Amino acid sequence: MPVIPASGRVLVTGATGLLGSWVTQTLLRQGYYVRAAVRSSEKGEQLANILQPFGARFEYVVVPAMQATGAYDEAVNDVDGVVHTAAVVDFRGTYDEVFMATIEGVISLLNSIRRYGRKVRRVVMTSSFDAVMEPHPLGYTYNELDWNNYSLTLVEQYREKAASHHIYFAAKTVSERVAWDFTRNNGTLPWDLVTLTPPFMFGPMLLSGVNYTSNFLYGQILKDWPANQVGQFAGFWIDVRDVATAHLLALQKEKAGGERILVAAGAFAWQDVYDSMQSAQCSIPMPRGSPGVKRGIMNVADTSKATRLLGLTYRPLGEAARDTLISVKIRKAQA
């Protein structure tokens, strides 16, 4: 029997983000009741309009600042599960805006659950592969025991002067550790924790406007990569719709409780994106890269735990990249 059955009510934070909106829709499609935490009524109404077919099974609450003490006190009341996707994804943000806000947001939410989430049985938290990906020579295999201590060390040393991407990476690392420490330091809790660590999230957006991640990937896909770079390791990838499914499964699977789980479809080079999109029937003109170029050494993500505990499967790269391109292009044309 699922830990949180489809008749349950789930709080989703960051519900108007790229991932949060897909998590919300995925849960609703599976029969769940969803309470979405959003930053403003305007964003809440936009989400409600898209999810109108689900009627009374969807509601939203406004949480303007997730890091404020007690921000989620009312939101966690009478919910069976919590999915925490909210984070500050801004590589131009400051130390306080990104690092402190992300960490304090986790602390605020978990304290609210401990005090007022009397029905909560599971919390699923979106971490990031950035919290895993400690720099290693190419060919390294990452697993759930890896942590990005490199970015954290830089931020601890330079604070506000650290590079903005390291501030974000460190924020995801520390906020996940804070969550695990919370479960260990607060005695026997009536709920357990699952953390998921997705990498680059390709795939379409549900809401209007273009988020940072999708816009970045759009630019990278359309970039004219030189032949000596296009076949080199670019990172790990996954489709946002598969990440949403992973959150659903993490709510349901009893054996996932207390686990940190890497979710990734695999490593990629940008030439892999171009080659895979040739068979994905993408109508948008795009570069072809350097077909046949030799691939560089790739890092590896050991995602066997996601397969074993969640039964997670993945969409093809071509479909994920194509849908990213189309989704962003449409929204840019409407802007």
Beta strands, then each sheet from edge to edge (+ up, - down):
strand 1: 9-13
strand 2: 33-38
strand 3: 58-62
strand 4: 81-84
strand 5: 122-126
strand 6: 141-142
strand 7: 192-197
strand 8: 200-202
strand 9: 235-239
strand 10: 260-262
strand 11: 266-268
strand 12: 300-301
sheet 1: 3+ 2+ 1+ 4+ 5+ 7+ 10+
sheet 2: 6+ 12+
sheet 3: 8+ 9+ 11-
end
